[in-house]
């Protein structure tokens, strides 16, 4: 990339808002990524904008995703008016190492493929009673089973002693090193595991060319929602999707966007000089999302989450860099509240089965998500509203 004469790499900057000119994406506003404050956002004009900003894992307390995966690209597009697709569908990987490390180290499914089993503190294997494929069942089913064992106080562990034993280090060196760095010897003891936010099936709605519903804006990778992954992605398909759509987007821009610079009618940024998003608000949000918008959800918990997200938004202020993070969290929670069924990565304990009326994708704008959130908050019992106000 660096050797290509037509590509200019700009490092140390983080984009927070799309530059919009007469309804068209005409660039991005950015600021130094690690600066506490910035006096004025920097404007980068462009004849086409491609968002490839990754997923949403860091909106949850436990995730395999890097620090940058906060869903800010989804929020940037949504605030510019883009349609967001399927935001409620979040895939939780069943087996991350349960520790305080952030992001959580992943324990590959290949270990279970080699014969490693899931047990609780008592050494009882629990997946055989839950799914015919036991540990090799679908990710959402295995993740929920582990979640319930942990919630019950029984804990969950991946036991590879019989399947691998002393071969562990040679067969799975990365997992082995991660375990050893946390004081775990996987050849001799079970690995404590927990579900972790891993992949977002939702994102910016794009067509077969990667075009969003905002003129001049394309999206690729996890920030986009092509519909290819349905309600529950199959492992590794996302890499193939990114490769294919990356090429399609390049060809589409090359063949359809005229040369020339953006004009002079770009609207000023809404997010102005503001403090870093790394505030106590982020930690609070991640705990709320994990507790109420995580592996298992219900209407009351989702409404409570929407109430808390609104509270944090008000506390942070409209110009805060936290706004993007809260916006994507709201889109996920509101769409999960609206979808009164369980399907794929979206599971509600108050609607445990798929329902025919919901056999379709979700298409939502930020304006619609705000309406859903307002209705959900209004429907909360008075006692819960008072409790939320006290906690604020």
C-alpha positions as CSV (number, residue, x, y, z in Angstrom):
1,X,0.0,0.0,0.0
2,X,2.7,2.5,1.0
3,X,4.6,1.8,-2.3
4,X,1.6,2.6,-4.4
5,X,2.0,6.2,-5.8
6,X,-1.8,6.8,-5.9
7,X,-2.3,6.1,-2.2
8,X,-1.5,8.5,0.6
9,X,-1.5,6.9,4.1
10,X,-2.5,9.3,6.9
11,X,-1.7,7.8,10.3
12,X,-2.5,8.9,13.8
13,X,-5.9,10.3,12.9
14,X,-9.4,9.2,13.7
15,X,-12.5,10.1,11.7
16,X,-15.6,11.0,13.7
17,X,-18.0,12.6,11.2
18,X,-18.8,12.5,7.5
19,X,-18.5,15.8,5.6
20,X,-21.8,16.3,3.8
21,X,-22.3,18.6,0.8
22,X,-25.8,19.0,-0.5
23,X,-26.8,15.5,0.8
24,X,-23.7,13.8,-0.6
25,X,-20.7,12.5,1.3
26,X,-17.8,14.8,0.4
27,X,-15.1,13.7,2.9
28,X,-14.6,13.2,6.6
29,X,-13.8,15.3,9.7
30,X,-11.0,13.8,11.7
31,X,-8.8,14.7,14.7
32,X,-5.6,13.2,16.2
33,X,-6.5,9.8,17.5
34,X,-4.7,10.1,20.9
35,X,-5.2,13.8,21.7
36,X,-7.4,14.6,24.7
37,X,-8.8,17.6,22.9
38,X,-8.6,19.2,19.4
39,X,-9.3,22.9,18.8
40,X,-10.8,22.2,15.3
41,X,-11.6,19.0,13.4
42,X,-9.5,18.5,10.3
43,X,-11.5,18.3,7.0
44,X,-10.4,15.8,4.4
45,X,-12.3,16.3,1.2
46,X,-12.9,13.4,-1.2
47,X,-14.9,12.7,-4.4
48,X,-15.9,9.3,-2.8
49,X,-15.8,8.0,0.8
50,X,-15.4,4.4,1.7
51,X,-16.0,3.4,5.3
52,X,-14.0,0.3,6.4
53,X,-14.0,1.0,10.2
54,X,-14.7,-2.5,11.6
55,X,-17.2,-3.8,14.1
56,X,-18.9,-3.0,17.4
57,X,-17.3,-5.4,19.9
58,X,-16.0,-2.7,22.2
59,X,-19.5,-1.6,22.9
60,X,-19.6,-4.7,25.2
61,X,-17.7,-5.4,28.4
62,X,-16.2,-8.6,27.0
63,X,-15.0,-8.8,23.4
64,X,-12.4,-10.2,21.1
65,X,-12.3,-7.0,19.1
66,X,-9.6,-4.4,19.3
67,X,-10.1,-1.0,21.1
68,X,-11.0,0.8,17.9
69,X,-14.0,-1.5,17.1
70,X,-16.6,0.8,18.7
71,X,-19.1,1.0,15.9
72,X,-18.2,4.7,15.1
73,X,-18.5,4.1,11.3
74,X,-22.1,2.9,11.7
75,X,-22.9,6.0,13.7
76,X,-21.2,8.4,11.3
77,X,-23.3,7.0,8.4
78,X,-26.5,6.9,10.5
79,X,-26.1,10.5,11.5
80,X,-25.7,11.4,7.9
81,X,-29.1,9.8,7.1
82,X,-27.9,6.3,6.0
83,X,-30.2,3.3,6.4
84,X,-28.7,0.8,8.9
85,X,-29.5,-2.9,8.4
86,X,-29.8,-5.7,11.0
87,X,-28.1,-3.9,13.9
88,X,-29.6,-6.2,16.5
89,X,-27.7,-9.2,15.2
90,X,-24.4,-9.5,17.1
91,X,-22.5,-12.7,17.2
92,X,-20.9,-13.8,20.5
93,X,-18.0,-16.2,20.2
94,X,-18.6,-18.9,22.8
95,X,-15.0,-19.3,24.0
96,X,-12.9,-16.4,24.9
97,X,-10.5,-16.9,27.9
98,X,-12.3,-15.5,31.0
99,X,-9.9,-12.9,32.3
100,X,-9.5,-9.2,32.8
101,X,-7.6,-8.8,29.5
102,X,-9.2,-6.5,27.0
103,X,-9.7,-7.6,24.3
104,X,-10.3,-11.1,25.5
105,X,-8.0,-13.7,24.0
106,X,-9.9,-16.1,21.7
107,X,-9.9,-19.8,22.1
108,X,-10.4,-21.2,18.6
109,X,-13.3,-23.6,17.8
110,X,-10.7,-25.9,16.3
111,X,-9.9,-27.0,19.8
112,X,-13.4,-28.3,20.1
113,X,-13.0,-29.8,16.7
114,X,-10.0,-31.7,18.1
115,X,-12.2,-33.1,20.9
116,X,-11.9,-30.5,23.7
117,X,-15.1,-30.5,25.8
118,X,-17.0,-27.9,27.8
119,X,-17.4,-28.6,31.5
120,X,-18.5,-26.7,34.6
121,X,-16.8,-26.4,38.0
122,X,-18.0,-29.9,39.0
123,X,-16.5,-31.3,35.9
124,X,-19.9,-32.0,34.3
125,X,-20.0,-31.9,30.5
126,X,-23.1,-29.8,29.8
127,X,-23.4,-29.4,26.0
128,X,-24.4,-33.1,25.3
129,X,-27.8,-32.3,26.9
130,X,-28.3,-29.1,24.9
131,X,-27.5,-29.9,21.3
132,X,-27.0,-33.0,19.2
133,X,-23.6,-31.7,18.1
134,X,-22.6,-30.9,21.6
135,X,-19.6,-28.6,21.7
136,X,-19.8,-28.3,17.9
137,X,-23.3,-26.8,17.9
138,X,-24.0,-23.4,16.4
139,X,-22.1,-20.5,18.0
140,X,-25.2,-18.8,19.4
141,X,-26.4,-22.1,21.1
142,X,-23.0,-22.8,22.6
143,X,-22.6,-19.2,23.7
144,X,-26.0,-19.2,25.5
145,X,-25.2,-22.5,27.2
146,X,-21.9,-21.1,28.5
147,X,-23.6,-17.9,29.5
148,X,-26.2,-19.8,31.6
149,X,-23.6,-21.9,33.3
150,X,-21.7,-18.8,34.3
151,X,-24.8,-17.0,35.4
152,X,-25.8,-20.0,37.6
153,X,-22.5,-19.8,39.4
154,X,-21.3,-23.2,38.0
155,X,-18.7,-21.6,35.7
156,X,-17.6,-22.8,32.3
157,X,-14.3,-24.4,31.2
158,X,-12.8,-25.8,28.0
159,X,-11.1,-29.1,28.9
160,X,-8.5,-30.2,26.4
161,X,-6.5,-32.5,28.7
162,X,-7.8,-35.8,27.2
163,X,-8.0,-34.5,23.6
164,X,-4.6,-32.8,23.4
165,X,-2.7,-33.0,26.7
166,X,1.0,-32.5,26.1
167,X,0.4,-31.9,22.4
168,X,-1.4,-28.6,23.1
169,X,1.6,-26.3,22.7
170,X,2.6,-27.7,19.3
171,X,-1.0,-28.0,18.0
172,X,-2.3,-24.6,19.2
173,X,0.8,-22.4,20.0
174,X,-1.1,-19.0,20.0
175,X,-3.8,-20.3,22.4
176,X,-1.2,-22.0,24.5
177,X,0.9,-18.8,24.9
178,X,-2.2,-16.7,25.7
179,X,-3.1,-19.2,28.4
180,X,0.4,-19.4,29.9
181,X,0.6,-15.6,30.0
182,X,-2.5,-15.7,32.2
183,X,-1.1,-18.4,34.5
184,X,-3.1,-21.2,32.9
185,X,-1.5,-24.5,31.8
186,X,-4.1,-25.9,29.2
187,X,-2.2,-29.2,29.0
188,X,-2.9,-29.8,32.7
189,X,-6.0,-27.8,33.6
190,X,-9.3,-26.7,32.0
191,X,-9.4,-23.2,30.5
192,X,-11.9,-20.8,32.0
193,X,-14.1,-19.4,29.2
194,X,-16.8,-16.9,28.6
195,X,-18.8,-15.6,25.6
196,X,-17.4,-12.5,24.0
197,X,-18.8,-10.0,21.4
198,X,-17.1,-11.1,18.2
199,X,-18.8,-10.1,15.0
200,X,-21.6,-7.7,13.9
201,X,-23.9,-9.0,11.2
202,X,-25.5,-5.6,11.0
203,X,-24.1,-2.4,9.8
204,X,-24.5,0.2,7.0
205,X,-26.9,-1.1,4.4
206,X,-25.1,-1.5,1.1
207,X,-26.0,-2.9,-2.3
208,X,-24.1,-5.4,-4.4
209,X,-21.6,-2.7,-5.4
210,X,-21.0,-1.6,-1.8
211,X,-23.1,1.6,-2.1
212,X,-24.9,3.0,0.9
213,X,-28.1,4.9,0.8
214,X,-26.1,8.2,1.1
215,X,-24.8,9.4,-2.2
216,X,-21.0,9.3,-2.4
217,X,-20.7,6.8,0.5
218,X,-19.6,3.2,0.2
219,X,-18.9,0.7,3.0
220,X,-16.9,-2.5,3.2
221,X,-16.1,-5.1,5.8
222,X,-17.7,-5.5,9.2
223,X,-19.1,-1.9,9.2
224,X,-21.2,-2.8,6.2
225,X,-24.3,-5.1,6.1
226,X,-24.6,-6.8,2.7
227,X,-27.0,-9.4,4.0
228,X,-24.7,-12.2,3.1
229,X,-24.3,-13.4,6.7
230,X,-28.0,-13.5,7.5
231,X,-28.8,-13.6,11.2
232,X,-25.7,-15.6,12.2
233,X,-22.4,-15.5,10.3
234,X,-20.5,-18.6,9.4
235,X,-16.9,-18.4,10.5
236,X,-14.4,-16.9,8.0
237,X,-17.1,-15.9,5.4
238,X,-16.6,-12.2,6.4
239,X,-13.0,-12.3,5.1
240,X,-14.2,-13.5,1.7
241,X,-17.0,-10.8,1.7
242,X,-14.5,-8.0,2.5
243,X,-12.2,-9.1,-0.4
244,X,-15.0,-9.3,-2.9
245,X,-16.7,-6.1,-1.9
246,X,-13.5,-4.2,-1.7
247,X,-12.8,-5.0,-5.3
248,X,-16.4,-4.2,-6.3
249,X,-16.3,-0.8,-4.6
250,X,-13.0,0.1,-6.2
251,X,-14.4,-0.7,-9.6
252,X,-17.6,1.1,-9.0
253,X,-15.9,4.3,-7.9
254,X,-13.5,4.2,-10.7
255,X,-16.3,3.7,-13.3
256,X,-19.0,6.1,-11.9
257,X,-17.5,8.9,-9.8
258,X,-16.1,11.8,-11.9
259,X,-12.7,13.3,-11.1
260,X,-12.7,16.6,-9.2
261,X,-12.6,17.9,-5.7
262,X,-15.5,18.5,-3.4
263,X,-17.0,22.0,-3.5
264,X,-17.3,24.7,-0.8
265,X,-20.8,24.0,0.5
266,X,-19.8,21.4,3.2
267,X,-21.9,21.6,6.3
268,X,-19.9,22.3,9.5
269,X,-19.3,19.4,11.9
270,X,-21.7,18.7,14.7
271,X,-19.1,17.1,16.9
272,X,-16.9,20.1,17.7
273,X,-13.9,20.5,20.0
274,X,-14.6,17.8,22.6
275,X,-12.9,15.6,25.1
276,X,-11.8,12.0,24.3
277,X,-14.4,9.3,24.2
278,X,-12.3,7.4,26.7
279,X,-14.4,8.6,29.6
280,X,-16.2,6.8,32.4
281,X,-19.2,7.0,30.1
282,X,-17.7,4.3,27.9
283,X,-17.1,1.9,30.7
284,X,-20.7,2.4,31.9
285,X,-22.0,1.9,28.4
286,X,-20.1,-1.4,28.0
287,X,-21.5,-2.8,31.2
288,X,-25.0,-1.8,30.2
289,X,-24.7,-3.4,26.8
290,X,-23.2,-6.6,28.3
291,X,-25.9,-6.9,30.9
292,X,-29.0,-6.0,28.8
293,X,-28.1,-6.2,25.1
294,X,-25.8,-9.2,25.2
295,X,-26.1,-13.0,24.7
296,X,-29.6,-13.0,26.2
297,X,-32.1,-10.1,26.1
298,X,-35.6,-9.3,27.1
299,X,-37.9,-6.3,26.6
300,X,-37.6,-4.9,30.0
301,X,-33.8,-5.1,30.0
302,X,-33.6,-3.5,26.5
303,X,-35.8,-0.7,27.6
304,X,-33.6,-0.1,30.6
305,X,-30.5,-0.1,28.4
306,X,-32.1,2.5,26.1
307,X,-32.9,4.6,29.2
308,X,-29.3,4.4,30.4
309,X,-27.9,5.2,26.9
310,X,-30.1,8.3,26.8
311,X,-28.9,9.3,30.2
312,X,-25.2,8.9,29.2
313,X,-25.9,10.9,26.0
314,X,-27.3,13.8,27.9
315,X,-24.4,13.7,30.4
316,X,-21.8,13.6,27.7
317,X,-23.3,16.5,25.7
318,X,-24.2,16.8,22.0
319,X,-20.6,17.7,20.8
320,X,-18.9,14.8,22.6
321,X,-16.9,12.2,20.8
322,X,-18.9,9.7,22.9
323,X,-21.9,10.5,20.7
324,X,-20.9,8.1,18.0
325,X,-20.4,5.2,20.4
326,X,-23.8,5.9,22.1
327,X,-25.5,6.2,18.7
328,X,-24.5,2.7,17.6
329,X,-25.4,1.2,21.0
330,X,-28.8,2.8,20.6
331,X,-29.3,1.4,17.1
332,X,-28.5,-2.1,18.3
333,X,-30.7,-1.9,21.5
334,X,-33.6,-0.2,19.8
335,X,-33.7,-2.8,16.9
336,X,-33.4,-5.6,19.4
337,X,-36.3,-4.2,21.4
338,X,-38.4,-3.9,18.2
339,X,-37.7,-7.5,17.1
340,X,-40.0,-9.6,19.3
341,X,-38.6,-13.0,18.4
342,X,-35.4,-15.0,18.6
343,X,-33.3,-15.6,15.4
344,X,-29.6,-16.3,14.9
345,X,-27.5,-14.0,17.0
346,X,-30.5,-12.2,18.5
347,X,-32.0,-14.1,21.4
348,X,-34.8,-12.9,23.6
349,X,-35.9,-14.8,26.7
350,X,-39.4,-13.3,26.4
351,X,-39.7,-14.4,22.7
352,X,-37.7,-17.6,22.5
353,X,-38.7,-18.8,19.1
354,X,-38.5,-17.4,15.5
355,X,-41.8,-15.8,14.4
356,X,-43.1,-15.7,10.8
357,X,-43.9,-12.0,10.8
358,X,-40.3,-11.2,11.6
359,X,-38.8,-13.4,8.8
360,X,-37.2,-10.4,7.2
361,X,-34.3,-8.0,7.6
362,X,-34.3,-4.9,9.7
363,X,-33.8,-1.6,8.0
364,X,-33.7,1.4,10.3
365,X,-32.6,5.0,10.3
366,X,-31.4,6.9,13.4
367,X,-34.6,8.9,13.4
368,X,-36.6,5.6,13.6
369,X,-34.3,4.2,16.3
370,X,-34.9,7.4,18.3
371,X,-38.7,6.8,18.0
372,X,-38.4,3.2,19.1
373,X,-36.2,4.2,22.1
374,X,-38.6,6.9,23.2
375,X,-41.5,4.5,23.1
376,X,-39.6,1.8,25.0
377,X,-38.6,4.3,27.7
378,X,-42.2,5.6,28.0
379,X,-43.4,2.0,28.4
380,X,-41.2,1.3,31.4
381,X,-42.9,1.1,34.8
382,X,-42.6,4.2,36.9
383,X,-40.5,2.4,39.5
384,X,-37.8,1.5,37.0
385,X,-37.7,5.1,35.6
386,X,-37.2,6.4,39.2
387,X,-34.5,3.8,39.8
388,X,-32.7,4.9,36.6
389,X,-32.9,8.6,37.6
390,X,-31.5,7.8,41.1
391,X,-28.6,5.9,39.5
392,X,-27.8,8.9,37.3
